[in-house]
Amino acid sequence: MAGLDEIFKELSASNEGLSNAEATKRQGQYGYNELKAQTEPLWKKIVEPFRSIFVLILLFAATTSFISHAKLDGSIILAIVAINTTIFYTQRRATERVLASLKKHSEQTVQVLRNGQQLTLSSKFLVPGDLIVLTEGIKVPADARLLHEENLYADESALTGESLPIKKSASALTGEKQLYEQVNMLFQGTYVVSGSGRALVVETGLRTEFGKIAQLAVHEEPKSPMQSKIDFIVSRLIKVLAVIAAIVFGLALIRGIDFNNALRFVLAMSVSAVPEDLPIALSIILVLGMRRMAKKNALVRSMKTMEDIGLVTVVAVDKTGTLTKNNLKVVEGWALNPQINLKEAAYKSLGDISTVVEPFDKALHAITHNGTSFSGKLIKNYSFEQSQRVSGALWQEGGGGLLYLKGAPEHILNLCRLSQPDHSLGQSQLSALTTKGYRVIAMARAKTEETLPDLKSLGSLDFEFLGLVAFADELRPESAQAVREAHEAGIGIKMITGDHYETAFHIGSGLGICTHKDQVILGSELPHGEEELVHIIKTKTVFARILPEQKFAILKALKKNEITAMTGDGVNDVPALASADVGIAMGSGNDIAKDSGDILLMDNNFSSIIKAIAEGRAIYDNIRRVLFYLLSTSLGEVLTMVGALLVGLPLPVTAVQILWINLVTDTALVIPLGLEPPEEDHMKRPPRPPKAPILDRVILTRIALVGVVMAVLTLAVFAYLIHNGYSHEYGISVAFMMLVTAQWANAFNARSERLSLAKRLRTPNYKLLVGLGLAVVAQALVMFGPLKEAFNISEVSTSHLLTSIALPVLAVLATVEIHKIYVRLKVEDSY
């Protein structure tokens, strides 16, 4: 493989990076650094809404109508198809815009050298010849040749299938190498899991190795549990309806209705009974929910997550940056020996300041790099070593080397050879600082004649304990209120942190996560057995001094009995984020963590998590409202048709009127119901069981009651009119109006499962009022306007018209109100 000089020459690049003018020129030559997703062919997008069994039934019914010379029926059916198709296309386009917007919000940024200066820019603007800076956790944005590295390991499993991280080297290689052997190369789509370095971009976009083999093919999103439950309901409904349709068709023929009219009527009834608008309404509800959550700084990656977040029973949250502002400041320092210059030790432990990214390091940098200079020459930087819980730098001072460390106080105290009094003094000072709620790190140094490859083995060095540095991280003012809201909603909060025991308790008690120290546990005290851990975590709410593998173990134990959401921002959080029911990645986190999360929290704020859970619950409630409305009104229509045929009455409505009812009510009222404002107590109820059916016994009973009342009342009035000498057309006109107004009233029943109509009306839904207004206008055109003759509407007396409006409205509303009272009394009696 070519050496560095050859690659620089071939790409006309330098160690100073490209000039802006050259980068712009190459942008035009190579295009954007992105993998364009394969899209569905246009013909597939066009025919997609017509693949539904409901639409096929409608088209069959329209064809039958035109063959039978019932042009009006056929025209109305085609109008329904056109309206549903338009809504489908509009919703699909809205979904694509929302997802594109979310993708833009979560676009990767990289550190690049241009004109000798380090800049931050979107990875899409990278071109061959760019110099990029690599840090732990970053997703590699393009194929690049490594120029310099500090203990850099890359996860290439997405490209090569190799499960273990690969140690990378800047050394030149000889001969042709397989992809997995090219240790001096980094490939787009892989991740830096540890270490740091710089690299020269050699290929971008579709010319990268990842671009050659993975054109980001479109994969269908798996169905969520809620969608599966809805599909189960609809499939059952279709089976039942098929039996009913066969019975109705037979009865219609027996009653002397000709074959074509009977077939058209049964098809119209079938379409009216099945909620064909449900998939569209469901998608619109979820997409608009994603958009609302994006405005609240929570970017949801999939519609499935919109349901899952509403199920959460426990949130496991990291403190730093989520409950706090992650704006650490040095507030206090203590040196074991007064002659020790703790500021110098902090300065030298940072090493190369261009690699400063951690909050502790930034806080130290703020007080040490202020124009002050210290003697010595930096030899090597050491990134954070998890096993030792330290980081540092090696300096050349005088005739030898001095290794400066900073890290967890307990580990550094144990590394140093201290006398018992000095060790006790250090522990005492540490306890005093952590009791104040401060986060504390310790400083140490040791003489060394060799340059260690890493910080994994430090036991052979004689470390001198230097002192402690205390930091304060201000709590977010909204965090305590968010914790209270979570507790009111029956959601448990588990704070998992690497902080000292006293610091963790101080923060936890201040936020209301814990009230006494029995609720706090150290990582070293956690049992190793899974069953023991499951038992222990039930009573613990604050976990201090937790290692990444312990965080994953805690999550695994929580999942035994809970639906979990877990926050994370680093490489070490990835297993927990990927395993959680809802992984919540921090916007300030690294790329591998962001890609592992289901939700990206742009403001890192815990209160945004609670808002997301509230949104998820509201969406679930709205879907239940839509199902109740569609199924109860459909049942009322079917029972009316079947009941008339069973008791020997003429058909109370025509096929075209059934289709009109379906068009007026469902199209105008279903989507506004799906956008109903949440009830005041929706975050004061315990989480619903995840395996609970979407429609419980209470709602199913209410659906049956509404359907029966609609049918019985309509048939009773229709029979009264027929038996008192009114024409069949007159009776049909009144029955038609009664079914329509009953469904309008039922939309207001659907607004709340528990609250009375009077209480729920205090929270207006203006979208529903607009939908109702449109439905009323459309119905007026049929009853009194130019569509009157086309629908065979007779002139109805004022008294009968008012009766056809008032009677079903009062009956349907009263039925549900009585049922709500009954349910409330039954619940009270159970306590």
C-alpha positions, 0 to 999 in steps of 0.5 A: 500500500502507498506511503503517506508521502505518496498519498499526500501527493496523489490527493494534492493534500498537506498537513495544513489541510485543504484551502476553502477554495480547493475544498469547494472545487472538490465538492463540485467534483466529488459531490456530497459525502452521503449515501443516497437511499434507494427509493421506491419506483414511482409506480409503486408509490402510485398503486400503494393505496389501491393494494388495500382490501378495503379499497379493492372492495370499494372499486368492486362496488363502484364497478357493480354500480356502473354496470347496474346503471346506478351512476350516482352510487358509483360516483360517490364510491369513487369520490370516497376512494379519491378522498382516501387516496389523497389523504394517503398521499398527503400523509405519506409526503408529510411522513417523508418530510418529518423523517427528513427533518429528523435526519437533518437534525441528527446530521453528523458533524466532524472536526476538519483541518482547513487552511491550517485551522480546526473547524466543525462542519457537517460530514456531508461536506467532506472531500478527498484530501481533507484532514479529520480529527478522530476522538473516542465514540465518533462514527468514521465519516469517510474512508481515511488513511490514518496519519497519527493515533493514540491507542486507537481501536475501531469497531468494524463489525458493521463492515467486516463482521469482526466482533472485536475492536481492531487496533489501528496503526499509522504505519505503512503496509506492504503488498495488497491487503484484504479489507480486515487487514488494512489496519492503517485505514478507517472506513466509513460507517465504523466507529472509534471505540477508544483512543484518538488520532488524525486521518486523511480522507481518501474516498467519500460517498458511494466510492467508500467501501461501505458505499460499494456494498450497502446502498442504504436499501429501504427496509420496512419498519417492523410493526409495533405491538400496538399496530399488531393489536390493531391488525388482530382486531381488524382481521377478526372484524373482517372474518365476522363481517364476512359471515354477516355479509353472507347472511345479509345478502341471503336475507336481501335476496329472500326479501325480493331485492334484486341481485345487483342491488343486494350485492351493492348494498352488502359491499357498501355495508361491509366497507362502512363496517370496517375502519378503512381510515384507521391505518391512515389516521394511525400514521397521521397521529404518530407522525404529528406526535413525532413532530411535536416531540421534535419541537420539545427537543426529542427526536424519535427515530421510528413510529414504533418508539412513539408507542414504546415510550408511552409504556415506560415504567422506569427511567434509568438516568445518568446524572451529568448533563441530564439532571444537571447542566453539565457545566462543571466548575472548579470550586475547591482544591486541597493538596496533601503537601502545602508545597505542591503546586496543584494547578501545575499538576492539573495543567500537566495531567491534561497534556495536549489541550487539543484533545480536551473534550471531557467536562472535567478536563474542560473545567481544569483547562479553564483555570490552568490554561490562562497564560501561565506556563510551566516547565517541561516537555509533553511526551505522550497523552494517555486517554481515559483507562476504564479499568484504572479509572484514570487518564493523564500525560507523560512529561519530560522534566529535568533528567527523567519523565514524570507521569501525571494522573487524574481520576477517581479518588479511591483508585488513585489513593490506592495506587499511591504508597501513603502512610496510614495517617496520610491515607486517612487524611485524604479519605477525610478530605474526600468525604468532606468535599463529597458531602457538599455535593461536589464531584471530586477527582484526585491527582498523582504523579510518578517518576518513570524511565519508560514510555508506557503504551497505556495506563492498564498496568501502573502497579510497578510505579511509585506514585506520589499523592498530590491532592484533590480537586472539587467540581460543582455541577449546577442542577437543572431547575426543572429536573426536580419538577420532572422527577415529581411528575414522573413519580405521579405518573407511577414511573420509577426513576433510577439515577446511575452515576459514577460519582462518589456515594455522598455526592450521589446521595446529595444530588438524589435527595435534592431532586427527590429521587431518594429520601434516605441513604438506604436507597443508595448503593455503591457499585462495589456492593452490587451482588453478582447474581442476577436474581439477587440483583433483581431483588436489590434494585427494587428498593434502590433508586441511586446507584453510585460509582457504577462501571459500564458493565454494571450499568448494563447488568442493572438494566438487564435486571430492571427489564425482568419486571419493568419497561425501561428507558435508559439514557447514555452518551458514551461508547460504554453506554452503547450495550445498555442503550441498545438493550433498553426498551427505549434507548435515549441518547444525548445530543451531546454524546458521541456518534456511536451512542446516538446511533444506538438510541431510539430517541435523541435528546437534543437538549440533554434535559431530563424533563424532555424525557418526561414530556416524551413519555406524556406524548406517548401516553396521549397518542395511545389514548387517542388511538383508543378514542379513534378505535372506540368511535369507528367500531361503535358507529360501524356496529350501529350501522351493521346492526341497523341493516341486519335488524331491519332484515331480521324483523321484516322491515324494508331497508332503512337506508340505501347503499349510497347513503351508507357510503355517504355516512362513512364519508361524512363521519369518518373522514371529517371526525376521525383524524381530529379525534386522533389529535385530541388534547390529553386529559389532565390526569393522563400523567397521574395514572400508573403505566398501563400493562404492556401486554394489556389489550388495546381495547379492554372490557370496559371499552368493548362493553361501551362499543356494544352499548352505543351500537345497540342504542343506535340501531334500536332507536333508528329501527324503532322510529323507522318502523313507527313511520312506516306503520303510520302511513309514511312512505318508504322514502320518507322513513329512509330520510329520517333514519338516514339523518338519525344515523348521521347525528348519532355518530356526530354525538358519539364523537364527543363521547369518544373524547374521554373514557372517564370524564363526563361530557361536561368536564371534557368540554372545558378542554376544547378540541377546535379541530373536532369542531371544524370537522363537525362543521364540515360534516354538518354543511355536507349533510345539509347539502344532502338533506336540503340542497342540490344533492337532495334528489340524488340521494332520494331524500324526501321533504321531512317535517320540522318536527320529525327533523328535530326529532331525528337530530335530538333523539339520537344525540340525547340517547347516545350521549346519555348511554355513555354518560350512564356507563361512565358513572357505572364504571366510576362507582364500580371502581370506587366500590373495589377500594 
